[in-house]
């Protein structure tokens, strides 16, 4: 099964959370999709975006799908501090994130 690559840039915060959540939902309508989130050009990620990612990952996990994240160090650190890196594969490059979808 191939993955859907979603690329984001700029700030993922409360003012963009609704559009961000909608884009995640549109990319995974069945729940069995594999999503690869490329956050390499994201400069800031807030709690609303983290929640949207977690909700999507849980829904995918329930229906046989998967989600992996490619993030630069300053964004990956947010996942580490929040503890989400324990339940979501967050990798430093796309190849590693793609491999995490295979596991």
HELIX and SHEET records of a PDB file:
HELIX    1   1 UNK A   17  UNK A   27  1                                  11    
HELIX    2   2 UNK A   47  UNK A   62  1                                  16    
HELIX    3   3 UNK A   73  UNK A   82  1                                  10    
HELIX    4   4 UNK A   84  UNK A   86  5                                   3    
HELIX    5   5 UNK A   94  UNK A  102  1                                   9    
SHEET    1   A 4 UNK A   4  UNK A  12  0                                        
SHEET    2   A 4 UNK A  34  UNK A  45  1                                        
SHEET    3   A 4 UNK A  66  UNK A  70  1                                        
SHEET    4   A 4 UNK A  89  UNK A  91  1                                        
END                                                                             
